[in-house]
Amino acid sequence: MLLQIKDLHAGINGKEILRGVNLEVNKGEVHAIMGPNGTGKSTLASVIAGREVFDVTRGEVVYKGTDLLGLAVEDRAREGIFLGFQYPVEIPGVSINNFMRTAVNEIRKHKGLDPLSGGDFLRVMEERKRLVEITSNLTNRSVNEGFSGGEKKKNEIFQMAMLEPELAILDETDSGLDIDALRIVANGVNKLRRPDNAFVVITHYQRLLEYIVPDFVHVLFQGRIVKSGGKELALELEEKGYDWIKKEQEA
Amino acid sequence: MGTETKEPVTLERFIRLYGKHRNLLSGDDTAQMATLRDRAMDHFAELGLPHTGLESWRLTDLTESLSREYIYHLGQRTVEDIHKVFRCTIPHLDTAVIGQLNGWHVSKDVPLMELGNGIIMGSLSEARKKYPQLVEKYYGTVADDAGEAFTALNTAFAQDGVFIYIPDNVRSPKPVQLINVIHDEENLFLQSRNLVVVGNGARLSLVHCDDSYNHQPSFSNIVTEVHVSDHGALDHYKLQSLNNNSTLVSTVAFGLGEEASLESHFISLNGGLLRNNIRVAFHGRNARADLMGLYLMDRKQHVDYNVFVDHAVPHCTSTETFKGILDEHARAVFNGHVLVRQDAAGTDARQSNRNILLTDTARVNSKPFLEIYNDDVKCSHGSTTGQLDQESMFYLRQRGIGEETARMLLMFAFADEIVSKIAIPQLRLRLEDMVKKRLQGELQICEQCVLHCSTPEHPVEFRIDMGKV
């Protein structure tokens, strides 16, 4: 098992947001987490990635057999966890080139590998750029600076392609994307799907799941996963709306 | 010659010294310059040394610096081996070097170079003897003796410094590097006076370094007057790397003619107490001044940028971009004052000061200030002070970049906005490297200046190689 979340409770400033999440993700699987706004989807992604503003109050997260919550943010990343940001950060003055080269080599160092030479790095970068259909000279620009919404999300997928994570969590990667950008992002993910990695796709809408077909769909509501099923659950949600879940929970 | 005892810096001391040595000081003055000197001494006596009761010195307390005991030499002492003092320059940086040791111009043979194309550079004291009319025309015209005590003191006691003259329509074939080194076994009080004239349509790149080579306390009061005449262009760099026991009051006053352009880069890497007075006066229309500054301070270092831009004529543009990173107990003060006078229609003036504080104990006081008496202007100012952006930190770390490296990347990116504007490639590379080292805490004053680290394959080129000019 790649990731096992048991009875996870977490919150911010004393306010509990996750109230007992249970989730298991195996290699080769794509999980979709859906749910209305404000139910803890992004919090779950942040807690797995290690964002320090959230406090875990109960439960455990086991990743590749070890306690994930004891690891620093960068060590989780080096162990293969990637978070695709809902709002990618603009970092003026840091080129994507320099950023990715630093990241790739710090991860390689963690794995006991020699750093990639300049030439090898550029070769890999060109290859991954093609994979996510980046034709512009995005990589010489500062990270996300002045990027359109679509460019920012493509850049997230490009970074994912560069870092080859074992567990990628995509936090509302589809928000604010037009249909072309959505397809490019989804194509990138599909090309990167392998038997030895897994994806957790967080989304509010079913639309993305037409392009990235999940093995499992979970509904997060009021800090708990209240319903799980196959890809057909997403369609059912689309049809009946989240009110269906609310009513079911209230009943 | 005129060597004084070791004493604190006081008004009385200078009044006494001036009374005793006036004839020595003004020996080579023209009548006009002697008058300027006497008047400056009057101004200084009236103003006294700055104290925190004055608005422009409110946040920079000189008490400790002034109370140390310094020797003030009113005469140049023999330099035994200048090669030992000026080691070498930045690798592959091809400049014409002018050296100053403890405020005095140092040369191996000729104190004043006169090049075939009319360029004159070397000792100001020598230039005053040889070209009194030329010096007199510009000397003391942009520095403000009446309003600024340290400038008045400098004018009253001015002896030597550097004179650079680029005649009309001449382009200096390579950057001129002015290296001002403080190196002595004793605590020194020193003053030097520089005068730079860029003629009509002329061009110059000037790299001006203030360095110390040891840990001895010193107090420097340096005034540099710079004239960029009509259609002239100056690319100016001021690099400061002094020890933690040194106090530097540096005043650089620029006067810009019609359609003149100035790019000035101030980079403060080290120093105990640094006060940078930057003055820009527009004398002709359509001139442009871009002022940039970067200060990286730690320990108990104190840096104070006091910038005054005077838009007295129409259609001039000024920009100020000053950035600082402060660690440990460091303190920075930024006072930017832009004055747009009634006649200065079409003025475009922008001010920006941004700071990063790495600790709770570092402090910044930033005050950008616009004073506008004309409606037809575009002006903006902004100031921010904060920590490293936590969202950016998380983003970088989430990609596997360690916390320390992530901090470095962000700090370097912050500094790079200033460093990347350096137009001399070798200097930019060296400064990128120095900024990285500085941010990693590796850059400190040691046996010799960090700007001129010794490499055997780059021997001192102290004399200007006439063949290359």
HADDOCK unambig.tbl for C-alpha pairs under 7 A between the chains (distance, minus, plus):
assign (segid A and resid 49 and name CA) (segid B and resid 398 and name CA) 6.98 0.50 0.50
assign (segid A and resid 51 and name CA) (segid B and resid 394 and name CA) 6.98 0.50 0.50
assign (segid A and resid 73 and name CA) (segid B and resid 397 and name CA) 6.01 0.50 0.50
assign (segid A and resid 73 and name CA) (segid B and resid 398 and name CA) 5.78 0.50 0.50
assign (segid A and resid 74 and name CA) (segid B and resid 397 and name CA) 4.73 0.50 0.50
assign (segid A and resid 74 and name CA) (segid B and resid 398 and name CA) 5.47 0.50 0.50
assign (segid A and resid 74 and name CA) (segid B and resid 399 and name CA) 6.76 0.50 0.50
assign (segid A and resid 74 and name CA) (segid B and resid 400 and name CA) 4.36 0.50 0.50
assign (segid A and resid 74 and name CA) (segid B and resid 401 and name CA) 5.84 0.50 0.50
assign (segid A and resid 74 and name CA) (segid B and resid 402 and name CA) 5.70 0.50 0.50
assign (segid A and resid 75 and name CA) (segid B and resid 400 and name CA) 6.55 0.50 0.50
assign (segid A and resid 77 and name CA) (segid B and resid 398 and name CA) 5.53 0.50 0.50
assign (segid A and resid 77 and name CA) (segid B and resid 399 and name CA) 5.75 0.50 0.50
assign (segid A and resid 77 and name CA) (segid B and resid 400 and name CA) 4.78 0.50 0.50
assign (segid A and resid 78 and name CA) (segid B and resid 400 and name CA) 5.06 0.50 0.50
assign (segid A and resid 82 and name CA) (segid B and resid 398 and name CA) 6.93 0.50 0.50
assign (segid A and resid 82 and name CA) (segid B and resid 399 and name CA) 6.99 0.50 0.50
assign (segid A and resid 89 and name CA) (segid B and resid 391 and name CA) 6.88 0.50 0.50
assign (segid A and resid 89 and name CA) (segid B and resid 392 and name CA) 6.11 0.50 0.50
assign (segid A and resid 89 and name CA) (segid B and resid 395 and name CA) 6.88 0.50 0.50
assign (segid A and resid 91 and name CA) (segid B and resid 392 and name CA) 6.70 0.50 0.50
assign (segid A and resid 92 and name CA) (segid B and resid 413 and name CA) 6.69 0.50 0.50
assign (segid A and resid 93 and name CA) (segid B and resid 413 and name CA) 4.22 0.50 0.50
assign (segid A and resid 93 and name CA) (segid B and resid 414 and name CA) 6.55 0.50 0.50
assign (segid A and resid 93 and name CA) (segid B and resid 416 and name CA) 6.44 0.50 0.50
assign (segid A and resid 93 and name CA) (segid B and resid 417 and name CA) 6.90 0.50 0.50
assign (segid A and resid 94 and name CA) (segid B and resid 413 and name CA) 5.56 0.50 0.50
assign (segid A and resid 102 and name CA) (segid B and resid 401 and name CA) 6.85 0.50 0.50
assign (segid A and resid 103 and name CA) (segid B and resid 399 and name CA) 5.85 0.50 0.50
assign (segid A and resid 103 and name CA) (segid B and resid 400 and name CA) 5.47 0.50 0.50
assign (segid A and resid 103 and name CA) (segid B and resid 401 and name CA) 5.25 0.50 0.50
assign (segid A and resid 106 and name CA) (segid B and resid 400 and name CA) 6.40 0.50 0.50
assign (segid A and resid 106 and name CA) (segid B and resid 401 and name CA) 6.07 0.50 0.50
assign (segid A and resid 107 and name CA) (segid B and resid 400 and name CA) 5.94 0.50 0.50
